Amino acid sequence: DALVHALAERGVAAYGRSGMNVWVPVSDETGAVARLLHAGWAVAPGARFRLDTPPAVRLTVSPLGAADIGPLADAVAAAAGPARPVSFG
């Protein structure tokens, strides 16, 4: 899968065999979903699709074109890591 390969090149583990969905482990599921939405990508939190595994997001990739893969991989790589500290004031 092109997205799995593109994410691996960016140091992000991802899993997907069907070509329909890609599963990406993240450190903070809610934060990753919010960061990706802010970047213009809608993904599903993994909680609905897992029972006893660490946090992850589920990306439906079947409608994506080749031109979408790089920008999505960049956004996922930025969102998948630890939450950034927030300062107020």
C-alpha positions as CSV (number, residue, x, y, z in Angstrom):
1,D,0.0,0.0,0.0
2,A,1.4,3.4,-1.0
3,L,0.4,5.1,2.3
4,V,1.9,2.4,4.5
5,H,5.2,2.7,2.5
6,A,5.1,6.6,2.6
7,L,4.5,6.5,6.4
8,A,7.4,4.0,6.8
9,E,9.7,6.4,5.0
10,R,8.7,9.0,7.6
11,G,9.3,6.7,10.5
12,V,5.7,5.9,11.3
13,A,4.5,2.4,11.7
14,A,1.2,1.6,9.8
15,Y,-0.7,-1.5,8.9
16,G,-3.2,-2.3,6.2
17,R,-3.6,-5.1,3.8
18,S,-6.9,-4.6,2.0
19,G,-6.2,-1.2,0.4
20,M,-9.3,0.2,2.0
21,N,-8.1,1.2,5.5
22,V,-4.8,1.9,7.2
23,W,-4.3,1.5,11.0
24,V,-1.7,3.9,12.5
25,P,-0.7,3.5,16.2
26,V,-0.5,6.9,17.9
27,S,0.5,8.1,21.4
28,D,-2.7,10.2,21.9
29,E,-5.7,9.1,19.8
30,T,-7.9,12.1,20.5
31,G,-5.0,14.5,19.9
32,A,-4.0,12.8,16.7
33,V,-7.6,13.0,15.4
34,A,-7.8,16.7,16.3
35,R,-4.5,17.5,14.7
36,L,-5.3,15.7,11.5
37,L,-8.7,17.4,11.3
38,H,-7.1,20.8,11.8
39,A,-4.7,19.9,8.9
40,G,-7.7,19.1,6.7
41,W,-7.9,15.3,7.0
42,A,-10.8,13.4,8.6
43,V,-9.8,10.1,10.3
44,A,-11.6,7.8,12.7
45,P,-10.4,7.3,16.3
46,G,-9.4,3.6,16.7
47,A,-11.3,3.1,19.9
48,R,-14.4,2.0,18.0
49,F,-12.4,-0.7,16.1
50,R,-10.2,-2.2,18.9
51,L,-10.7,-4.1,22.1
52,D,-7.4,-4.4,23.9
53,T,-4.7,-2.6,21.9
54,P,-3.0,0.7,22.2
55,P,-4.4,4.0,20.8
56,A,-4.5,4.3,17.0
57,V,-6.3,6.0,14.2
58,R,-8.0,4.4,11.2
59,L,-7.7,6.0,7.8
60,T,-9.9,5.0,4.9
61,V,-7.6,5.3,2.0
62,S,-9.5,3.7,-0.9
63,P,-10.8,7.0,-2.3
64,L,-7.4,8.7,-2.2
65,G,-5.5,9.5,-5.4
66,A,-1.7,9.2,-5.8
67,A,-1.3,13.0,-5.2
68,D,-2.9,12.7,-1.8
69,I,-0.5,10.1,-0.4
70,G,2.5,12.4,0.3
71,P,0.5,15.3,2.0
72,L,-1.5,12.8,4.1
73,A,1.7,10.9,5.1
74,D,3.3,14.2,6.2
75,A,0.2,15.2,8.2
76,V,-0.1,11.8,9.9
77,A,3.6,11.8,10.7
78,A,3.2,15.2,12.4
79,A,0.1,14.1,14.3
80,A,1.1,10.6,15.3
81,G,3.8,11.6,17.8
82,P,3.4,12.8,21.4
83,A,1.2,15.8,22.0
84,R,2.9,19.1,21.9
85,P,3.1,21.2,25.1
86,V,0.6,24.0,25.2
87,S,1.4,27.3,26.8
88,F,-1.2,29.8,27.9
89,G,-0.5,33.5,28.4
